[in-house]
């Protein structure tokens, strides 16, 4: 029997080009301990979509209870994704309306550009790249949208800086 880490790795790559063959997935449902550890790793990796797809396709054997647990975890992840995507759309729309050039990076962008189904790729935050000349305007817009700086800006202080970064958060339930 494979370790929970190996099982999680195999499940989280399910359906991706170049992924290991589904023969590395279990042909019989896992015992409760191995299942619990595997599911925790998959949830922590934000890859519940891959595990749900592998179970749905019959590639990863699971009991009805295990399948239900994966669907619950995946629905929770998708709920977070929807909130984050809405914040991303509102933010990028606001920045574009003010002629601030910005692009989505990593999670949300990859989910829609690189995955056959964006529901396979969950994420816990959104990342945007803002043109250095528009950084100060972007900070102003984030404040206007109700966000607050979670960390101070890092990098050079001039608006022509090549690298400045900061983290932002929104109050629960906003936009």
C-alpha positions in Angstrom: 0.0 0.0 0.0 1.3 3.5 -0.9 1.8 6.1 1.8 -0.8 8.9 2.2 1.7 11.3 0.7 2.2 9.2 -2.4 -1.6 8.7 -2.7 -2.2 12.5 -2.4 0.5 13.2 -5.0 -1.1 10.7 -7.4 -4.6 12.0 -6.8 -3.6 15.7 -7.1 -2.1 15.2 -10.5 -5.0 13.1 -11.8 -6.1 14.3 -15.2 -3.1 16.5 -15.9 -0.9 16.0 -19.0 2.2 14.0 -18.1 0.7 12.8 -14.8 1.5 9.3 -13.5 -0.8 6.6 -14.7 -3.9 6.1 -12.7 -2.5 2.6 -11.8 -0.8 4.4 -8.9 -4.3 5.2 -7.5 -5.9 2.6 -5.2 -8.1 -0.1 -6.7 -9.8 -0.6 -3.3 -11.1 2.0 -0.8 -8.5 3.0 1.8 -8.8 2.2 5.4 -10.0 5.1 7.6 -6.6 6.2 8.9 -4.9 6.2 5.5 -7.9 7.9 3.9 -8.0 10.6 6.6 -4.3 11.4 6.2 -4.6 11.4 2.4 -7.7 13.7 2.3 -5.9 16.1 4.7 -2.9 16.3 2.4 -5.2 16.9 -0.7 -7.2 19.6 1.1 -4.0 21.3 2.2 -2.7 21.2 -1.4 -6.0 22.8 -2.6 -6.4 19.9 -5.0 -9.8 18.5 -4.0 -11.0 18.9 -7.6 -8.5 16.3 -8.8 -9.4 13.8 -6.1 -13.1 14.3 -6.7 -12.6 13.8 -10.5 -10.5 10.7 -9.9 -13.2 9.2 -7.7 -16.0 10.2 -10.0 -14.2 8.6 -13.0 -13.6 5.4 -11.0 -9.8 5.8 -11.1 -9.5 6.2 -7.3 -11.6 3.6 -5.4 -13.5 5.1 -2.5 -16.5 4.3 -0.3 -19.6 6.4 -0.5 -18.7 8.1 2.7 -15.2 9.0 1.4 -16.7 10.3 -1.9 -19.1 12.4 0.2 -16.2 13.8 2.3 -14.3 14.8 -0.9 -17.3 16.5 -2.4 -17.9 18.4 0.9 -14.3 19.6 0.9 -14.4 20.5 -2.8 -17.6 22.5 -2.4 -16.0 24.4 0.4 -12.9 25.1 -1.7 -15.1 26.2 -4.7 -17.0 28.6 -2.4 -13.7 30.3 -1.5 -12.7 30.3 -5.1 -15.9 32.1 -6.1 -15.4 34.8 -3.4 -11.8 35.3 -4.5 -12.7 35.5 -8.2 -15.3 38.1 -7.5 -12.8 40.2 -5.6 -10.3 39.7 -8.4 -12.9 40.8 -11.1 -14.0 43.9 -9.0 -10.3 44.8 -8.4 -9.1 44.4 -12.0 -12.2 46.2 -13.4 -11.7 49.1 -11.1 -8.0 49.3 -11.9 -8.7 49.1 -15.7 -11.3 51.9 -15.4 -8.5 54.1 -14.0 -6.0 53.1 -16.7 -3.9 51.1 -14.2 -2.4 48.1 -16.0 -2.7 44.9 -14.0 -2.8 41.2 -14.6 -3.9 38.2 -12.5 -1.2 35.7 -11.7 -1.0 32.2 -10.3 -4.1 30.4 -8.9 -7.0 32.2 -10.5 -5.2 32.8 -13.8 -3.9 29.3 -14.1 -7.3 27.8 -13.2 -8.8 29.3 -16.3 -5.9 29.2 -18.6 -4.1 26.0 -18.0 -6.6 23.5 -16.6 -9.3 21.7 -18.7 -11.8 22.6 -15.9 -11.1 25.6 -13.7 -12.8 23.7 -10.8 -9.8 21.4 -10.6 -7.5 24.3 -9.5 -8.5 25.9 -6.1 -6.5 28.6 -4.4 -6.4 30.5 -1.1 -5.7 34.0 -2.3 -5.3 36.0 -5.5 -2.2 37.6 -6.9 -2.1 40.5 -9.2 0.8 42.2 -10.9 0.5 46.0 -11.3 2.5 48.1 -13.6 5.1 50.0 -11.4 3.8 53.4 -12.7 0.3 52.5 -11.4 1.3 51.1 -8.0 0.2 54.1 -6.0 -3.1 54.3 -7.8 -3.7 50.6 -7.2 -3.1 51.0 -3.5 -5.7 53.8 -3.5 -8.2 51.7 -5.4 -7.7 48.8 -3.0 -8.5 51.1 -0.1 -11.5 52.5 -1.9 -12.8 48.9 -2.4 -12.6 48.3 1.3 -9.3 46.4 1.5 -6.7 47.0 4.2 -3.0 46.5 4.0 -2.0 43.3 5.8 1.7 44.0 5.3 3.6 47.1 4.5 4.9 47.8 1.0 8.2 46.2 0.3 10.6 47.5 -2.2 11.8 50.9 -3.5 9.7 53.9 -2.7 9.6 55.6 -6.1 6.7 55.0 -8.5 9.2 53.7 -11.1 10.4 50.9 -8.8 10.9 47.6 -10.5 9.6 45.6 -7.6 7.1 46.5 -4.8 4.8 44.1 -3.1 2.2 44.2 -0.4 -0.6 41.9 0.9 -4.2 43.0 1.3 -7.2 41.7 3.0 -11.0 42.3 2.9 -13.4 42.3 5.8 -15.7 39.2 5.8 -18.7 39.6 3.5 -17.4 42.5 1.5 -17.5 42.5 -2.3 
